[in-house]
Amino acid sequence: MSATLFNIVLHKALKNLEESNTILNRLTQICANADDILVTARSLPGLEALRVEISREAVRVVLTINPTKTKYMRFSASPSRRSVKGATVNGVIYEGVAEIIYWVR
């Protein structure tokens, strides 16, 4: 699928999920660019709920989430609260990473 067509389909899938442009008053936020999606959540339960919503909308437009390409990263101001271990979200285990390298094409 071309990047342009993918963006159109992805926008259709995600447009119902974002109601606010700031994370200050939200528990979750989505940022999509090309064929990548960054999902932020203030808690694992919030991430789990958003994962269900994203999956539902993706199925509606015939997209799938590839768990082997999906990574989990925990952010915290306190180094002791950061972990590299993976996370299980709705029964799917996602690899934990300490950093994410984004390649600009």
NUKOLMI-397408 format. One line per field, with one value per residue (C-alpha): x, y, z; chain; residue number from 0; residue in three letters. Coordinates in Angstrom, 3 decimals. Layout:
# residues N
px = X, ...;
py = Y, ...;
pz = Z, ...;
kette = A, ...;
nr = NUM, ...;
rest = ALA, ...;
//
This chain:
# residues 105
px = 0.000, 1.417, 2.257, -0.379, -3.147, -2.060, -2.247, -5.782, -6.920, -5.076, -6.654, -10.094, -9.363, -7.978, -10.156, -12.803, -10.267, -8.723, -10.979, -8.370, -5.014, -3.288, -2.240, -2.498, -6.161, -6.161, -5.001, -3.981, -2.858, -2.114, 0.373, 0.567, 3.067, 3.492, 3.071, 4.055, 1.836, 3.029, 0.585, 1.143, -0.754, -0.427, -1.059, -0.992, -4.806, -5.168, -2.887, -4.905, -8.171, -6.703, -5.277, -8.800, -10.150, -7.326, -7.777, -11.520, -11.060, -8.211, -10.360, -13.096, -10.771, -8.984, -5.674, -3.862, -1.389, 1.808, 2.850, 6.401, 6.950, 5.212, 7.442, 6.754, 8.726, 8.124, 8.923, 9.439, 11.291, 12.660, 15.278, 14.221, 10.696, 11.885, 11.929, 12.958, 10.828, 8.013, 4.346, 1.372, -1.555, -4.816, -2.984, -0.349, 3.259, 5.135, 8.926, 10.288, 12.929, 15.133, 15.118, 13.338, 15.243, 13.069, 14.445, 13.389, 12.958;
py = 0.000, 3.403, 5.793, 8.267, 5.683, 4.291, 7.777, 8.265, 4.921, 5.471, 8.914, 7.378, 4.761, 7.196, 10.277, 9.034, 8.419, 11.881, 14.479, 16.825, 18.087, 18.144, 15.390, 17.741, 16.870, 13.409, 10.006, 8.969, 10.598, 9.410, 10.876, 9.323, 10.009, 8.036, 4.403, 4.898, 5.568, 6.843, 6.166, 7.759, 6.855, 7.878, 4.319, 0.743, 0.438, 3.566, 2.017, -1.209, 0.677, 2.659, -0.519, -1.983, 1.164, 1.291, -2.394, -1.942, 1.022, -0.677, -3.750, -1.465, -0.144, -3.498, -2.655, -4.848, -4.100, -6.117, -7.104, -7.977, -4.409, -2.794, -1.673, -0.625, 2.077, 3.409, 7.051, 8.529, 11.428, 8.925, 6.531, 3.848, 3.819, 3.332, -0.262, -2.015, -5.075, -5.687, -5.202, -7.446, -5.474, -7.346, -10.667, -9.543, -9.257, -6.222, -5.981, -3.419, -0.984, 1.655, 3.951, 4.287, 5.248, 6.856, 6.758, 9.706, 8.676;
pz = 0.000, -0.881, 1.962, 0.764, 0.619, 3.985, 5.542, 4.233, 5.627, 8.921, 9.326, 8.797, 11.465, 14.046, 13.561, 15.987, 18.760, 19.187, 20.776, 22.215, 20.991, 24.375, 26.735, 29.708, 30.212, 28.656, 29.798, 26.280, 23.035, 19.505, 17.039, 13.563, 10.801, 7.583, 8.626, 12.282, 15.273, 18.648, 21.465, 24.863, 27.988, 31.615, 32.814, 31.569, 31.962, 29.814, 27.202, 27.285, 26.742, 23.853, 22.291, 22.217, 20.542, 17.978, 17.157, 16.704, 14.353, 12.454, 11.766, 10.498, 7.750, 7.203, 8.928, 11.438, 14.215, 13.922, 17.482, 16.392, 15.147, 18.121, 21.008, 24.589, 26.394, 29.874, 30.596, 34.047, 35.621, 38.116, 36.658, 39.127, 37.647, 34.066, 32.951, 29.779, 30.408, 27.988, 28.635, 28.150, 26.776, 26.252, 26.123, 23.584, 24.762, 23.432, 23.533, 25.988, 24.741, 26.393, 23.374, 20.080, 16.972, 14.347, 10.829, 8.712, 5.110;
kette = A, A, A, A, A, A, A, A, A, A, A, A, A, A, A, A, A, A, A, A, A, A, A, A, A, A, A, A, A, A, A, A, A, A, A, A, A, A, A, A, A, A, A, A, A, A, A, A, A, A, A, A, A, A, A, A, A, A, A, A, A, A, A, A, A, A, A, A, A, A, A, A, A, A, A, A, A, A, A, A, A, A, A, A, A, A, A, A, A, A, A, A, A, A, A, A, A, A, A, A, A, A, A, A, A;
nr = 0, 1, 2, 3, 4, 5, 6, 7, 8, 9, 10, 11, 12, 13, 14, 15, 16, 17, 18, 19, 20, 21, 22, 23, 24, 25, 26, 27, 28, 29, 30, 31, 32, 33, 34, 35, 36, 37, 38, 39, 40, 41, 42, 43, 44, 45, 46, 47, 48, 49, 50, 51, 52, 53, 54, 55, 56, 57, 58, 59, 60, 61, 62, 63, 64, 65, 66, 67, 68, 69, 70, 71, 72, 73, 74, 75, 76, 77, 78, 79, 80, 81, 82, 83, 84, 85, 86, 87, 88, 89, 90, 91, 92, 93, 94, 95, 96, 97, 98, 99, 100, 101, 102, 103, 104;
rest = MET, SER, ALA, THR, LEU, PHE, ASN, ILE, VAL, LEU, HIS, LYS, ALA, LEU, LYS, ASN, LEU, GLU, GLU, SER, ASN, THR, ILE, LEU, ASN, ARG, LEU, THR, GLN, ILE, CYS, ALA, ASN, ALA, ASP, ASP, ILE, LEU, VAL, THR, ALA, ARG, SER, LEU, PRO, GLY, LEU, GLU, ALA, LEU, ARG, VAL, GLU, ILE, SER, ARG, GLU, ALA, VAL, ARG, VAL, VAL, LEU, THR, ILE, ASN, PRO, THR, LYS, THR, LYS, TYR, MET, ARG, PHE, SER, ALA, SER, PRO, SER, ARG, ARG, SER, VAL, LYS, GLY, ALA, THR, VAL, ASN, GLY, VAL, ILE, TYR, GLU, GLY, VAL, ALA, GLU, ILE, ILE, TYR, TRP, VAL, ARG;
//
